[in-house]
Amino acid sequence: MEKVLILQATIFLLVAVGFVLKRIGLIGPQGQKNLNNLVIYVILPCNILHAFMNSPVEGRLFYYLEVLLISVGIQIFCVFYGRVIFRKEPEGKNKCLRYGTICSNAGFLGNPVAEGIYGAEGLVLASIYLIPQRIMMWTSGLAVFSGTTDRKETVRKVLTHPCIIMSELGILLMFTGWKLPAPVTDAVDYIGNCNTAFSMMAVGMILVDINVKDFWDRTVAKFTFHRLVVIPAVVYGVCSFLPLDKNAFGICVLLAAMPAGATTSILAEKYGVDSPFATKMVIFSTLLSLPTICLWSMVL
């Protein structure tokens, strides 16, 4: 629980740094746009590749496949769940809500929480669990924001996106055991390790444009309830009927209970889709995830 508290405090400090940088004018609108592009096209792809390269599969392939298949099922469920639950919302909010339902912050919060509760094995299982989400984030998730009706063009853009290319390379490296040259690996690690800091600072910069009086939003509260309570409860109920190892069971429920990912507001800003609303989703759900993650941890 101490690790969870430290992680939450770290998130909000990084958001505060981004907020201050934008507020005092050290970073302007163009700098903010450049930072978003840097995160999406350079830092995130390196972070994804780093995660895959540090997920060993030797001797436990069947065990990992269980977690992988459950994660695939959760992602498919979230895609349709978001479409149904938020179908009546305005287009801009609908896109943010659907993306936030598909893509949680499990990559940042999930890994250390899994390691803190289940040890090194939990960290590896979390990395396996995140494979489908990382792919969905830059396929179905990206298509939500791009809004193009040309399916071929959407597929082309998604498949050539740096994050998807790095996911493909990462899967190849993970299952073949091949290694990149040491200088390349180190460079990828150094850049990827910037992901948390830059992503959360980008969220803080968007927060500057939100009126404090407008921060409370009934729709955001509804999303937070579904993201942190309903979805993990469904996962808990379904997994209870499956012959799963208790660690695999716990990882699947915990990572399904994570708040909206920072990329929700970053992509909303990039595509001009109500980024203030998306930022409220990220901030509010992350804040409320503190008690809910603790609660789910105790239940498990």
C-alpha positions in Angstrom: 0.0 0.0 0.0 2.9 2.3 0.7 4.1 1.8 -3.0 0.6 2.7 -4.2 0.6 5.9 -2.2 4.0 6.9 -3.4 3.0 6.2 -7.0 -0.2 8.4 -6.7 1.9 11.2 -5.1 4.4 11.0 -7.9 1.7 11.2 -10.6 0.3 14.4 -9.1 3.7 16.0 -8.6 4.5 15.4 -12.3 1.2 16.8 -13.3 1.8 19.9 -11.1 5.2 20.4 -12.8 3.6 20.5 -16.2 0.9 22.8 -14.9 3.4 25.3 -13.6 5.6 25.2 -16.7 2.6 26.1 -18.9 1.2 28.6 -16.4 4.4 30.7 -16.1 4.8 30.6 -19.9 8.0 28.6 -20.0 6.3 26.3 -22.5 3.8 27.8 -24.9 1.1 26.3 -27.2 3.6 25.2 -29.8 6.0 23.7 -27.2 3.1 21.8 -25.8 2.2 20.4 -29.2 5.8 19.4 -29.8 5.9 17.7 -26.4 2.8 15.7 -27.3 4.3 14.6 -30.6 7.6 13.7 -28.8 5.7 11.5 -26.4 3.5 9.8 -29.0 6.1 9.2 -31.7 9.4 8.7 -29.8 9.1 8.1 -26.0 6.0 5.8 -26.0 7.3 3.5 -28.7 10.6 3.1 -26.8 8.8 2.5 -23.6 6.7 -0.2 -25.3 9.8 -1.9 -26.8 11.5 -1.8 -23.4 8.6 -3.5 -21.7 8.5 -6.4 -24.3 12.3 -6.8 -24.1 12.0 -7.3 -20.3 9.3 -9.9 -20.4 10.9 -13.4 -20.4 8.9 -16.4 -21.5 11.3 -19.3 -20.9 9.6 -22.4 -19.3 6.2 -20.7 -18.5 4.6 -20.3 -21.9 1.3 -22.0 -21.0 1.0 -20.0 -17.8 1.6 -16.7 -19.7 -0.8 -17.7 -22.4 -3.6 -17.9 -19.8 -3.0 -14.3 -18.8 -2.6 -13.3 -22.4 -6.0 -14.8 -23.5 -7.8 -13.3 -20.5 -6.4 -9.9 -21.3 -7.5 -10.3 -24.9 -11.0 -11.0 -23.7 -11.0 -8.0 -21.4 -9.9 -5.7 -24.2 -12.6 -7.0 -26.5 -15.2 -6.6 -23.7 -14.0 -3.0 -23.1 -14.3 -2.0 -26.7 -18.0 -3.0 -26.9 -18.7 -1.9 -23.3 -17.5 1.6 -24.0 -19.6 1.8 -27.2 -22.8 0.8 -25.3 -22.4 2.7 -22.0 -21.4 6.0 -23.6 -23.4 5.8 -26.8 -25.6 8.8 -25.9 -22.7 11.2 -25.1 -21.7 14.0 -27.6 -19.2 13.0 -30.2 -16.1 14.6 -28.6 -16.8 13.2 -25.1 -17.8 9.8 -26.6 -14.4 9.4 -28.2 -12.6 10.3 -25.0 -14.8 7.9 -22.9 -14.4 5.0 -25.3 -10.7 5.4 -25.5 -10.4 5.7 -21.7 -12.4 2.5 -21.4 -10.1 0.6 -23.7 -6.8 2.1 -22.5 -6.1 2.3 -18.8 -3.0 3.5 -17.0 -2.0 -0.1 -16.2 1.4 0.4 -17.9 2.5 2.9 -15.3 0.5 2.1 -12.2 -0.1 -1.6 -12.9 3.5 -2.8 -13.1 4.7 -1.5 -9.7 1.5 -2.4 -8.0 1.7 -6.0 -9.4 5.4 -6.2 -8.3 4.6 -4.8 -4.9 1.9 -7.4 -4.2 3.0 -10.5 -6.2 6.8 -9.9 -6.4 8.9 -10.4 -9.5 6.4 -13.0 -10.9 3.7 -10.3 -10.7 5.8 -7.9 -12.8 6.3 -10.5 -15.6 2.6 -11.4 -15.6 1.7 -7.7 -15.7 3.9 -7.3 -18.8 2.2 -10.2 -20.5 -1.2 -8.8 -19.6 -0.3 -5.4 -21.2 0.5 -6.9 -24.6 -3.1 -6.8 -25.9 -3.7 -3.4 -24.4 -0.7 -1.9 -26.0 -1.8 -3.3 -29.3 -5.4 -2.2 -28.8 -4.2 1.3 -27.7 -2.7 1.9 -31.1 -5.3 0.1 -33.3 -8.9 0.3 -32.0 -8.0 3.1 -29.6 -6.2 5.3 -32.2 -9.1 4.7 -34.7 -11.5 6.1 -32.1 -9.7 9.5 -32.2 -8.7 9.6 -35.9 -12.4 9.4 -36.9 -11.6 8.4 -40.5 -14.3 6.4 -42.3 -11.8 5.0 -44.7 -11.0 1.6 -43.2 -8.0 0.9 -45.5 -6.5 4.3 -44.6 -7.2 3.6 -40.9 -5.5 0.3 -41.1 -2.5 1.8 -43.0 -2.1 4.6 -40.4 -2.4 2.2 -37.5 0.0 -0.4 -38.9 2.7 2.2 -39.7 2.3 3.9 -36.3 5.7 3.8 -34.4 3.9 2.3 -31.3 2.5 -0.6 -33.4 5.8 -1.1 -35.1 7.6 -1.3 -31.8 4.9 -3.7 -30.5 5.5 -6.0 -33.4 9.3 -5.8 -32.9 8.9 -6.4 -29.2 6.8 -9.5 -29.6 9.3 -10.9 -32.0 12.2 -10.2 -29.6 10.3 -11.6 -26.6 9.4 -14.9 -28.2 12.6 -15.5 -30.2 15.0 -14.4 -27.5 16.9 -12.3 -29.9 18.8 -9.3 -28.5 19.4 -5.9 -30.0 22.9 -4.5 -29.8 23.8 -3.1 -26.4 24.0 0.5 -27.4 20.5 0.3 -29.1 19.0 -1.4 -26.0 20.5 1.2 -23.7 19.2 4.1 -25.9 15.7 2.6 -26.0 15.7 2.1 -22.2 16.9 5.7 -21.5 14.3 7.2 -23.8 11.5 4.9 -22.6 12.1 5.7 -19.0 11.1 9.3 -19.8 7.6 8.2 -20.5 6.0 8.7 -17.1 7.5 12.1 -16.5 6.7 13.6 -20.0 3.2 12.0 -20.2 2.1 13.4 -16.9 3.6 16.8 -17.5 1.7 16.9 -20.8 -1.5 16.2 -18.8 -0.6 19.1 -16.4 -0.2 21.5 -19.3 -3.7 20.7 -20.6 -5.0 21.2 -17.1 -4.1 24.9 -17.3 -7.0 25.4 -19.8 -9.6 23.9 -17.5 -11.8 26.2 -15.4 -11.7 25.0 -11.7 -15.5 25.7 -11.5 -16.0 23.2 -14.4 -13.8 20.5 -13.0 -16.7 18.5 -11.5 -18.4 16.6 -14.3 -21.2 14.0 -13.8 -20.1 12.2 -17.0 -16.5 11.9 -15.7 -17.8 10.6 -12.4 -19.9 8.0 -14.3 -16.8 7.0 -16.3 -14.7 6.7 -13.2 -17.2 4.4 -11.6 -17.3 2.1 -14.6 -13.5 2.1 -15.1 -12.6 1.5 -11.4 -15.5 -0.6 -10.1 -17.7 -2.2 -12.7 -15.1 -3.4 -15.2 -12.8 -5.1 -12.5 -16.0 -6.5 -10.8 -17.0 -8.2 -14.1 -13.4 -9.5 -14.6 -13.5 -10.8 -11.0 -16.8 -12.6 -11.5 -15.8 -14.2 -14.8 -12.3 -15.3 -13.6 -13.8 -16.8 -10.5 -15.3 -19.6 -12.7 -12.0 -20.3 -14.5 -9.3 -22.7 -13.2 -6.6 -19.9 -12.8 -3.6 -19.7 -10.7 -4.3 -17.2 -7.8 -1.5 -14.9 -9.0 -2.8 -14.8 -12.6 -6.3 -14.2 -11.2 -5.1 -11.3 -9.1 -3.1 -9.6 -11.8 -6.0 -9.7 -14.2 -8.4 -8.1 -11.7 -5.9 -5.5 -10.5 -4.9 -4.3 -13.9 -8.5 -4.1 -15.0 -9.1 -1.7 -12.1 -6.6 1.0 -13.3 -7.7 4.6 -14.1 -7.7 6.2 -17.6 -4.3 6.4 -19.3 -2.5 9.7 -19.8 -2.6 9.0 -23.5 -6.3 9.8 -23.4 -5.7 13.5 -22.9 -2.5 13.5 -25.1 -4.3 12.0 -28.1 -7.4 14.2 -27.5 -5.1 17.2 -27.6 -3.4 16.0 -30.8 -6.7 15.3 -32.7 -8.5 18.3 -31.3 -11.1 16.2 -29.4 -12.2 18.0 -26.2 -8.8 17.6 -24.4 -10.0 19.5 -21.2 -12.7 16.8 -20.8 -10.1 14.0 -21.4 -7.8 15.6 -18.8 -10.6 15.7 -16.2 -11.1 12.0 -16.9 -7.4 11.2 -16.3 -7.1 13.4 -13.2 -10.4 12.4 -11.6 -10.1 8.7 -12.2 -6.5 8.6 -11.0 -7.4 10.4 -7.8 -10.3 8.1 -7.1 -8.1 5.0 -8.0 -6.2 5.4 -4.7 -8.9 4.0 -2.5 -10.3 1.6 -5.1 -6.9 0.0 -5.9 -6.4 -0.5 -2.1 -9.8 -2.0 -1.8 -9.3 -4.4 -4.7 -5.9 -5.4 -3.3 -7.5 -6.2 0.1 -10.3 -8.2 -1.6 -7.7 -10.2 -3.6 
